[in-house]
Each structure stands twice: as C-alpha cells, then as structure tokens.
Amino acid sequence: MADPKEDPFLDDVDALEEAEAAAYEAELEEDDAPHAIVDAIIEERDQLKDQLLRTLAESENVRKRAERDRREAEHYGSSKMSRDLLPVYDNLRRALDVVDDAQREVAGGVIEGVELTLRELLSVFSKHGITPVAPENGDVFDPQIHQAMFEAPVPGTKAGEIIQVMAEGFMLHDRLLRPAQVGVSSTPAG
C-alpha cells in the first residue's frame, strides 16, 4: 500500500480545501465591504449630527446673549449721561434749600422757575428709570445704597442710624447710579 503522505490525490484534496477556504474568506470580505461602507456612513452621519446640534446650541446661545446685551444697553446705556446730570439736580436742590421768605418776595418768579426746572428734571429722570434714594434722619444705614461720609457719636441715637443727609442717591432701574451721601451715628460715648 502506498504511503498516504505521498498520495498525490490527497495533495489535490488539501489544495482544493485551501482554495475553497480562501474563496470563502474572499467572499466574506466582499460581503463585509458593504457593511464597512454602511458603518462608515453611519459614523459620519452621527458626527455631522453632533456637529449640527452643537452649532445650533451655540447659535441659540449667541442669540440669547445678544438679546440680553440689547436689553442692558437699552436700560443702562444712559448711565454715563445720567451721572453727568446728577450735579445739575444737586445744584437746583441746593439753590431751593437756601431760599427764605424774603428772597421769595423779591425773586418769586425766578425761584418758581427753578422749582419747575427741578420738577421737569425729576420727571425726565422718572421717564428713563432713574429714581431717587432719599433717606431720612433716623433711617438705618444700608451700605448697598448709602455712602457714609462721616461717623459721629450723637446722644439719643443708635449706632448705624443716619444722622444727616448730604446728598440724595439715585437708582437706574435696579442698579445704583449714585449712593446717598450720609452721616452715620457711631456707638454713643458712654
């Protein structure tokens, strides 16, 4: 009997099996090729979708930020000019504070004109969201809206009470334009 290792028929069978295996693997690779293309397309789609969503979110954030900036500019854009007008208010107020009855008799028309000008200025302030911060003597000092110009021990007062108002403060909508300038009582000397 012939040695099976040397049988040419078996060599042909082995070669045939190897050829069939190679053909099968080639066929599998060809079948995987469309799947690989589809997988690549799906991955690219997912990346583009993610990029689109991020871009949409960013553009929405930019829109909201621009809207907020526009509102702030509308509300607070006039703060510099408003601050510049506060000394005009202070001077008109001081002029009226020193008027006595004798001066009213002599220059009544002028004083009335100053009063009307002050009222008109307050009306314009109000129209643009500027409101006075007018503390009274005895009010409690609030560092958020008051500026302490001095501190003094005054009998009959509590520490932190306003004892003198030197200048009114002003708010521009919900922001402090200028704090009210006040004198504050310190703990009375015992």
C-alpha positions as CSV (number, residue, x, y, z in Angstrom):
1,M,0.0,0.0,0.0
2,A,1.2,3.5,-0.8
3,D,2.2,5.9,1.8
4,P,-0.7,8.4,2.4
5,K,1.7,11.2,2.9
6,E,2.9,10.8,-0.7
7,D,-0.5,10.3,-2.3
8,P,-1.0,13.0,-5.0
9,F,-4.8,12.7,-4.7
10,L,-4.7,13.8,-1.1
11,D,-2.5,16.7,-2.1
12,D,-5.1,17.7,-4.6
13,V,-7.8,17.5,-1.9
14,D,-5.8,19.6,0.5
15,A,-5.2,22.1,-2.2
16,L,-8.9,22.1,-3.1
17,E,-9.9,22.7,0.5
18,E,-7.4,25.5,0.8
19,A,-8.7,27.1,-2.4
20,E,-12.3,26.7,-1.1
21,A,-11.4,28.3,2.3
22,A,-9.6,31.2,0.5
23,A,-12.6,31.7,-1.8
24,Y,-15.0,31.6,1.2
25,E,-12.8,34.2,3.1
26,A,-12.7,36.4,0.0
27,E,-16.5,36.1,-0.3
28,L,-16.8,37.1,3.4
29,E,-14.6,40.1,2.8
30,E,-16.7,41.1,-0.2
31,D,-19.9,40.7,2.0
32,D,-18.2,42.8,4.8
33,A,-17.2,45.6,2.3
34,P,-20.8,46.9,2.0
35,H,-21.2,46.6,5.8
36,A,-18.0,48.6,6.3
37,I,-19.2,51.3,4.0
38,V,-22.6,51.5,5.7
39,D,-20.8,51.6,9.1
40,A,-18.6,54.4,7.9
41,I,-21.5,56.4,6.6
42,I,-23.4,55.9,9.8
43,E,-20.4,57.1,11.8
44,E,-20.0,60.2,9.6
45,R,-23.8,60.9,9.9
46,D,-23.5,60.7,13.7
47,Q,-20.5,63.1,13.7
48,L,-22.3,65.5,11.4
49,K,-25.5,65.3,13.5
50,D,-23.5,66.0,16.7
51,Q,-21.7,68.9,15.0
52,L,-25.1,70.3,13.8
53,L,-26.6,70.1,17.3
54,R,-23.6,71.9,18.8
55,T,-23.7,74.6,16.2
56,L,-27.5,75.1,16.8
57,A,-26.9,75.3,20.5
58,E,-24.1,77.8,20.1
59,S,-26.2,80.0,17.7
60,E,-29.0,79.9,20.2
61,N,-26.6,81.0,23.0
62,V,-25.3,83.8,20.8
63,R,-28.9,84.9,20.1
64,K,-29.8,84.9,23.8
65,R,-26.6,86.8,24.7
66,A,-27.2,89.4,22.0
67,E,-30.8,89.9,23.3
68,R,-29.6,90.3,26.9
69,D,-26.9,92.8,25.7
70,R,-29.5,94.7,23.8
71,R,-31.8,94.9,26.8
72,E,-29.0,96.0,29.1
73,A,-27.9,98.7,26.6
74,E,-31.5,99.9,26.4
75,H,-31.8,100.0,30.2
76,Y,-28.4,101.1,31.3
77,G,-26.8,102.7,28.2
78,S,-27.7,106.2,29.5
79,S,-26.0,105.7,32.9
80,K,-23.0,107.9,32.0
81,M,-25.2,110.8,30.9
82,S,-27.4,110.3,33.9
83,R,-24.5,110.5,36.3
84,D,-23.4,113.7,34.5
85,L,-26.9,115.2,35.1
86,L,-26.9,114.5,38.9
87,P,-24.8,117.6,39.8
88,V,-27.4,119.7,38.0
89,Y,-30.1,118.2,40.2
90,D,-27.9,118.8,43.3
91,N,-27.3,122.4,42.4
92,L,-31.0,123.1,41.8
93,R,-31.9,121.4,45.1
94,R,-29.3,123.4,47.0
95,A,-30.5,126.6,45.4
96,L,-34.0,125.9,46.6
97,D,-32.9,124.8,50.1
98,V,-31.3,128.2,50.9
99,V,-34.3,130.3,49.7
100,D,-36.1,132.1,52.5
101,D,-39.3,134.1,52.5
102,A,-37.6,137.5,51.9
103,Q,-35.9,136.1,48.8
104,R,-39.3,134.6,47.6
105,E,-40.8,138.1,47.8
106,V,-38.0,139.7,45.8
107,A,-37.4,136.9,43.2
108,G,-40.5,134.8,43.3
109,G,-40.7,134.2,39.5
110,V,-37.1,133.1,39.3
111,I,-37.5,130.7,42.3
112,E,-40.7,129.3,40.8
113,G,-38.8,128.8,37.5
114,V,-36.0,126.9,39.4
115,E,-38.7,124.7,41.1
116,L,-40.4,124.0,37.8
117,T,-37.0,123.1,36.2
118,L,-36.3,120.7,39.1
119,R,-39.7,119.1,38.7
120,E,-39.1,118.7,35.0
121,L,-35.7,117.2,35.6
122,L,-37.2,114.7,38.1
123,S,-39.9,113.9,35.5
124,V,-37.3,113.1,32.8
125,F,-35.4,111.0,35.3
126,S,-38.5,109.1,36.1
127,K,-39.3,108.6,32.4
128,H,-35.9,107.0,32.0
129,G,-36.0,104.8,35.1
130,I,-34.0,107.0,37.4
131,T,-35.4,107.1,40.9
132,P,-34.1,109.0,44.0
133,V,-32.8,107.2,47.1
134,A,-33.8,109.7,49.7
135,P,-33.0,108.5,53.2
136,E,-34.3,110.4,56.3
137,N,-32.6,111.1,59.6
138,G,-33.1,108.1,61.8
139,D,-33.2,105.5,59.0
140,V,-30.8,102.6,59.3
141,F,-27.6,102.9,57.2
142,D,-27.5,100.5,54.3
143,P,-24.1,100.1,52.6
144,Q,-25.8,98.9,49.5
145,I,-27.4,102.3,48.8
146,H,-25.7,104.7,51.2
147,Q,-22.2,106.1,51.4
148,A,-21.1,107.1,54.9
149,M,-19.3,110.5,54.6
150,F,-18.6,110.7,58.4
151,E,-19.4,108.9,61.6
152,A,-20.1,110.7,64.9
153,P,-21.4,109.8,68.3
154,V,-24.8,111.5,68.8
155,P,-26.7,111.1,72.1
156,G,-30.2,109.6,71.7
157,T,-29.3,107.7,68.6
158,K,-28.3,104.1,67.9
159,A,-25.1,103.0,66.1
160,G,-25.7,102.8,62.4
161,E,-28.6,105.4,62.3
162,I,-28.4,108.1,59.7
163,I,-27.9,111.5,61.4
164,Q,-27.5,113.7,58.3
165,V,-28.2,113.5,54.6
166,M,-25.8,115.5,52.5
167,A,-26.9,114.3,49.0
168,E,-29.6,112.0,47.7
169,G,-28.7,108.9,45.8
170,F,-30.2,107.6,42.6
171,M,-31.0,104.2,41.1
172,L,-31.1,103.5,37.4
173,H,-33.8,100.8,37.2
174,D,-32.4,98.2,39.6
175,R,-28.7,99.4,39.7
176,L,-27.2,102.0,41.9
177,L,-26.3,105.1,39.9
178,R,-25.0,107.1,42.9
179,P,-25.3,106.2,46.6
180,A,-26.9,108.6,49.0
181,Q,-24.2,110.5,51.0
182,V,-25.0,110.4,54.7
183,G,-23.6,110.9,58.1
184,V,-23.9,108.0,60.4
185,S,-24.1,107.7,64.2
186,S,-21.4,105.7,65.9
187,T,-21.9,104.0,69.2
188,P,-22.7,106.9,71.6
189,A,-19.9,107.6,74.1
190,G,-20.8,106.2,77.5
